[in-house]
Amino acid sequence: MGLQKTGTTTIQEDFLSSHPGYLGKGSKNNGWISSSDLQELEKAAATSFMRDKDELEYIASGFIDKIKKNIETTDYKGPIIISREDFCSWPLEDDWEYAKWPIGTVDYFDNPRTGILPAAHFIKTYLKPLWDPFGNIRLIVTLRNQPDYLASMYAQRSNKRQQASQDDFEYQIDMLINSGDISINWFNLVKSLEYAVGEENVTVLLFENINDKSFWYKLSRSIDENYGYFKKNIDSNNKRNAKRIKNNSWRIQKFNYSHHYVVRKIKKKFLQRDYAKALFVSPVKEFFRLLGFLLPGKEKESIYLTDEIRTRIKKSCAESNKRLSNHIGVDLGDLGY
């Protein structure tokens, strides 16, 4: 399920992509389910509290029907593996690309996130009842210590923030902590998933252990696969999509003008209309993207996770991390949580 920036791209592209039951990023089974089908499913899950019940039932049943149809036309009898990080996103409004947790605009923190992860509600209410006649749903979530996670996530999304800078990064952290937003409470995240499918069907993996055999043993057991399937790739594993350039430093990306607020307004108004998307929105996005190559950017600027910022984040997450440590039987403090 995610989180983003926790080794998921490495798992998807280097280890799962050739698995016969894998559907997701880098999948070789795109004939089963299209990328747009998967994106529709994860977006419905992440925005389930904002959607109409009938719409959610339609999306869930349509997806399950496609899975069932493909199962009936193949000899494959193993697990179906879906890997999409945005199941763990938590938008505060239906402006999908710009309201994902935890980095947003200041306005979003006027109404901080509370309760359970939206995708957990969607899975329990809509997906699980449809799939129960055919088998279990297991959820695998990868976590990372919150200071490194927030810095890496900010760097990842900096191309969508025209004001991206060290000052903006620190301001975002202040707003996140001061608002009491629950989006970096990993204990709540894990308990949300357990609420959806049961504690016995949730596996928690830690990014800090990705080079340990224990990480891959747990993953292999969760998808009914032998450890040897992963072992052949571990030695040649290269971390993907990494933005960290050295300890406590992450590189900010150049602002992509296809994410300019003008394009966002156009997308929000016309995206529902396929003809407009093809004839109008895409060319405008391309114009702003090309504009970005011509305008000065911040390609070599970095953000720094100072000791003071790291300590503040750890202090704000200390209680929830302590509860999670007891819950999964791992001393998270030793791993930087």
C-alpha positions as CSV (number, residue, x, y, z in Angstrom):
1,M,0.0,0.0,0.0
2,G,2.8,2.5,0.6
3,L,3.9,4.8,2.1
4,Q,5.6,6.7,-0.6
5,K,9.3,7.2,-0.1
6,T,9.7,4.0,1.9
7,G,11.3,1.7,-0.7
8,T,8.1,0.9,-2.6
9,T,9.4,1.7,-6.0
10,T,12.3,-0.7,-5.4
11,I,10.0,-3.4,-4.3
12,Q,7.7,-2.9,-7.2
13,E,10.1,-2.6,-10.1
14,D,13.0,-4.8,-8.9
15,F,11.1,-7.6,-7.1
16,L,7.4,-7.7,-7.9
17,S,7.3,-6.7,-11.6
18,S,7.9,-10.2,-12.9
19,H,5.5,-11.9,-10.5
20,P,2.7,-13.6,-12.4
21,G,0.0,-12.2,-10.1
22,Y,1.4,-8.7,-9.7
23,L,-0.7,-5.7,-10.8
24,G,0.8,-2.3,-10.2
25,K,3.7,0.0,-11.1
26,G,6.1,-1.8,-13.5
27,S,3.6,-4.7,-13.9
28,K,4.0,-7.0,-16.9
29,N,0.3,-8.1,-16.5
30,N,-1.3,-4.9,-17.8
31,G,-3.6,-7.0,-19.9
32,W,-5.5,-7.9,-16.8
33,I,-6.1,-4.4,-15.4
34,S,-5.2,-1.1,-16.9
35,S,-3.2,1.6,-15.1
36,S,-6.2,3.9,-15.3
37,D,-8.4,1.2,-13.6
38,L,-5.8,1.0,-10.7
39,Q,-5.6,4.7,-10.5
40,E,-9.4,5.0,-10.3
41,L,-9.5,2.4,-7.5
42,E,-6.8,4.1,-5.4
43,K,-8.3,7.5,-5.9
44,A,-11.7,6.3,-4.9
45,A,-10.1,4.7,-1.8
46,A,-8.2,7.8,-0.8
47,T,-11.2,10.1,-1.3
48,S,-13.9,7.7,0.0
49,F,-15.2,10.1,2.6
50,M,-15.9,12.7,-0.1
51,R,-17.6,10.4,-2.5
52,D,-21.2,9.2,-3.0
53,K,-21.9,5.6,-1.8
54,D,-23.3,4.5,-5.1
55,E,-20.2,5.8,-6.9
56,L,-17.9,3.9,-4.6
57,E,-19.9,0.7,-4.9
58,Y,-19.8,1.0,-8.7
59,I,-16.0,1.4,-8.7
60,A,-15.4,-1.4,-6.3
61,S,-17.7,-3.9,-8.0
62,G,-16.4,-3.0,-11.4
63,F,-12.8,-3.6,-10.3
64,I,-13.6,-7.0,-8.6
65,D,-15.6,-8.1,-11.7
66,K,-12.5,-7.5,-13.9
67,I,-10.3,-9.4,-11.5
68,K,-12.8,-12.3,-11.4
69,K,-13.1,-12.3,-15.2
70,N,-9.3,-12.6,-15.6
71,I,-9.1,-15.3,-13.0
72,E,-11.6,-17.4,-14.9
73,T,-9.7,-17.1,-18.2
74,T,-6.3,-18.2,-16.8
75,D,-4.7,-21.1,-15.1
76,Y,-3.0,-18.9,-12.5
77,K,-4.0,-19.8,-9.0
78,G,-1.7,-17.7,-6.9
79,P,-2.2,-14.4,-5.0
80,I,-3.2,-11.2,-6.8
81,I,-0.8,-8.5,-5.7
82,I,-1.8,-4.8,-6.1
83,S,0.8,-2.2,-5.2
84,R,-0.2,1.5,-5.3
85,E,1.2,3.9,-2.8
86,D,-1.7,6.4,-3.1
87,F,-3.9,4.0,-1.1
88,C,-2.1,5.6,1.8
89,S,-2.8,9.2,0.6
90,W,-5.2,11.3,2.6
91,P,-6.4,14.3,0.6
92,L,-8.4,16.9,2.4
93,E,-10.3,17.9,-0.7
94,D,-10.9,16.4,-4.1
95,D,-8.0,18.2,-5.7
96,W,-6.1,14.9,-6.0
97,E,-2.6,15.9,-7.0
98,Y,-2.3,18.8,-4.6
99,A,-4.0,17.7,-1.4
100,K,-2.1,14.4,-0.6
101,W,-0.7,14.0,2.9
102,P,1.3,15.3,4.5
103,I,2.5,18.2,2.4
104,G,-0.2,20.6,1.3
105,T,-1.0,24.3,1.4
106,V,-1.4,26.1,4.7
107,D,-5.2,26.3,4.3
108,Y,-5.5,22.5,4.6
109,F,-4.3,22.6,8.2
110,D,-7.3,24.7,9.3
111,N,-9.1,21.3,9.3
112,P,-6.5,18.7,10.3
113,R,-7.0,15.0,9.5
114,T,-8.7,12.9,12.1
115,G,-10.1,9.4,12.4
116,I,-9.1,6.4,10.3
117,L,-7.3,6.3,6.9
118,P,-9.9,6.8,4.2
119,A,-8.6,3.7,2.2
120,A,-9.2,1.5,5.3
121,H,-12.9,2.6,5.3
122,F,-13.2,1.9,1.5
123,I,-11.6,-1.5,1.8
124,K,-13.7,-2.6,4.8
125,T,-17.0,-1.2,3.5
126,Y,-16.8,-1.8,-0.3
127,L,-13.9,-4.1,-1.4
128,K,-13.8,-6.8,1.4
129,P,-17.5,-7.8,1.2
130,L,-17.1,-8.4,-2.5
131,W,-13.9,-10.4,-2.2
132,D,-14.7,-12.4,0.9
133,P,-16.3,-15.3,-1.2
134,F,-13.0,-15.7,-3.0
135,G,-10.3,-15.3,-0.3
136,N,-8.6,-13.0,2.1
137,I,-7.4,-9.4,1.6
138,R,-4.0,-8.9,3.1
139,L,-2.5,-5.5,3.5
140,I,1.3,-4.7,3.5
141,V,2.5,-1.3,4.6
142,T,6.0,0.0,4.6
143,L,6.9,2.7,7.1
144,R,9.9,5.1,7.6
145,N,11.0,7.2,10.5
146,Q,8.9,10.4,10.3
147,P,11.7,13.0,10.0
148,D,13.3,11.3,7.0
149,Y,9.9,10.5,5.5
150,L,8.8,14.1,5.7
151,A,12.0,15.5,4.2
152,S,12.0,12.9,1.4
153,M,8.3,13.5,0.7
154,Y,8.8,17.2,0.5
155,A,11.7,16.8,-1.9
156,Q,9.5,14.5,-4.0
157,R,6.7,16.9,-4.2
158,S,8.8,20.1,-4.5
159,N,8.3,20.2,-8.3
160,K,4.6,21.0,-7.6
161,R,5.4,23.8,-5.1
162,Q,6.6,27.1,-6.8
163,Q,7.7,28.4,-3.3
164,A,9.7,25.2,-2.4
165,S,12.6,26.2,-0.2
166,Q,14.1,25.5,3.3
167,D,11.8,28.2,4.8
168,D,8.7,26.6,3.2
169,F,9.8,23.1,4.3
170,E,10.1,24.3,7.9
171,Y,6.8,26.2,7.7
172,Q,5.1,23.0,6.5
173,I,6.5,21.0,9.4
174,D,5.4,23.6,11.9
175,M,1.9,23.6,10.5
176,L,1.7,19.8,10.5
177,I,2.9,19.5,14.1
178,N,1.0,22.5,15.5
179,S,-2.4,21.5,13.9
180,G,-2.3,18.0,15.5
181,D,-2.7,16.5,12.1
182,I,-2.9,12.7,12.4
183,S,-1.3,11.8,9.0
184,I,2.1,11.0,10.5
185,N,0.7,8.9,13.3
186,W,1.9,5.4,12.2
187,F,0.1,3.7,15.0
188,N,-3.2,5.1,13.8
189,L,-2.3,4.1,10.3
190,V,-1.6,0.5,11.2
191,K,-4.7,0.2,13.5
192,S,-6.8,1.6,10.6
193,L,-5.6,-1.2,8.3
194,E,-6.2,-3.8,11.0
195,Y,-9.7,-2.4,11.4
196,A,-10.3,-3.0,7.7
197,V,-9.0,-6.6,7.3
198,G,-8.0,-7.9,10.8
199,E,-4.7,-7.8,12.6
200,E,-3.6,-11.2,11.3
201,N,-3.9,-9.9,7.7
202,V,-1.7,-6.8,8.1
203,T,2.1,-6.9,7.6
204,V,4.3,-3.9,8.7
205,L,7.6,-3.5,7.0
206,L,10.2,-0.9,8.0
207,F,12.3,1.0,5.4
208,E,15.3,1.0,7.8
209,N,15.4,-2.8,7.5
210,I,15.2,-3.1,3.8
211,N,18.7,-4.5,3.5
212,D,18.0,-7.2,6.2
213,K,16.8,-10.7,5.4
214,S,14.0,-10.3,7.9
215,F,12.4,-7.6,5.7
216,W,12.2,-9.9,2.7
217,Y,11.2,-13.0,4.7
218,K,8.2,-11.1,6.0
219,L,7.3,-9.8,2.6
220,S,7.6,-13.2,1.0
221,R,5.4,-14.8,3.7
222,S,2.7,-12.1,3.1
223,I,2.4,-12.9,-0.6
224,D,2.7,-16.7,-0.2
225,E,6.1,-16.7,-2.0
226,N,9.4,-18.4,-1.2
227,Y,12.2,-16.2,0.1
228,G,14.4,-17.4,-2.8
229,Y,12.2,-15.4,-5.2
230,F,13.5,-12.2,-3.6
231,K,17.0,-13.3,-2.7
232,K,18.1,-13.5,-6.4
233,N,17.6,-9.8,-6.7
234,I,18.7,-8.5,-3.3
235,D,22.4,-8.4,-4.0
236,S,22.0,-6.3,-7.2
237,N,19.3,-4.0,-5.6
238,N,19.6,-0.3,-6.3
239,K,17.3,2.1,-4.5
240,R,15.0,3.8,-6.9
241,N,13.7,7.4,-7.0
242,A,15.9,8.5,-4.2
243,K,16.1,12.3,-3.6
244,R,18.6,12.2,-0.7
245,I,22.0,13.5,-1.6
246,K,23.7,13.1,1.7
247,N,22.9,12.7,5.4
248,N,20.1,15.1,6.4
249,S,20.0,16.7,3.0
250,W,17.6,16.3,0.1
251,R,17.6,18.1,-3.3
252,I,14.6,20.2,-4.3
253,Q,13.3,19.7,-7.8
254,K,12.8,22.4,-10.4
255,F,9.2,23.6,-10.4
256,N,7.1,22.0,-13.1
257,Y,4.9,24.7,-14.7
258,S,2.4,22.0,-15.8
259,H,1.4,22.2,-12.1
260,H,0.8,25.9,-12.2
261,Y,-2.4,27.0,-10.6
262,V,-3.8,28.1,-14.0
263,V,-3.5,24.5,-15.3
264,R,-4.9,23.2,-12.1
265,K,-8.0,25.3,-12.5
266,I,-8.4,24.1,-16.0
267,K,-8.0,20.5,-15.0
268,K,-10.5,20.8,-12.2
269,K,-13.1,22.3,-14.5
270,F,-12.7,20.1,-17.6
271,L,-11.1,16.9,-16.5
272,Q,-14.4,15.1,-16.4
273,R,-14.8,15.7,-20.1
274,D,-12.7,13.4,-22.2
275,Y,-12.7,15.6,-25.3
276,A,-11.6,18.6,-23.3
277,K,-8.8,16.6,-21.7
278,A,-7.5,15.5,-25.1
279,L,-8.0,18.7,-27.0
280,F,-7.4,21.4,-24.4
281,V,-6.0,20.3,-21.1
282,S,-3.1,18.3,-22.4
283,P,-1.8,21.0,-24.7
284,V,-2.0,23.6,-22.0
285,K,-0.1,21.3,-19.6
286,E,2.5,20.7,-22.2
287,F,2.9,24.4,-22.8
288,F,3.5,25.0,-19.1
289,R,5.9,22.0,-18.9
290,L,8.0,23.4,-21.7
291,L,7.9,26.8,-20.1
292,G,9.5,25.3,-17.1
293,F,12.6,24.5,-19.1
294,L,13.0,28.1,-20.2
295,L,12.5,29.8,-16.8
296,P,15.0,29.8,-14.0
297,G,14.5,27.1,-11.4
298,K,16.0,25.8,-8.1
299,E,17.5,22.6,-9.4
300,K,20.5,22.7,-7.1
301,E,18.9,24.0,-4.0
302,S,18.5,21.6,-1.1
303,I,16.6,21.3,2.1
304,Y,18.2,20.3,5.4
305,L,16.8,18.3,8.2
306,T,18.5,20.0,11.1
307,D,18.9,18.4,14.5
308,E,16.3,20.8,15.9
309,I,13.7,19.9,13.2
310,R,14.4,16.2,13.6
311,T,13.9,16.4,17.4
312,R,10.7,18.4,17.0
313,I,9.2,15.8,14.7
314,K,10.3,12.9,16.8
315,K,8.9,14.5,19.9
316,S,5.5,15.0,18.3
317,C,5.4,11.4,17.2
318,A,6.9,9.9,20.3
319,E,3.7,8.6,22.0
320,S,2.3,7.0,18.8
321,N,5.7,5.5,18.0
322,K,5.9,4.0,21.5
323,R,2.5,2.4,21.1
324,L,3.5,1.0,17.7
325,S,6.7,-0.3,19.1
326,N,4.8,-2.3,21.7
327,H,2.2,-3.4,19.1
328,I,4.7,-4.9,16.6
329,G,7.4,-5.9,19.0
330,V,10.2,-3.7,17.6
331,D,12.1,-0.9,19.3
332,L,11.5,1.9,16.8
333,G,13.6,4.3,18.8
334,D,16.7,2.4,17.7
335,L,15.8,3.0,14.1
336,G,15.4,6.8,14.3
337,Y,11.7,7.0,15.1
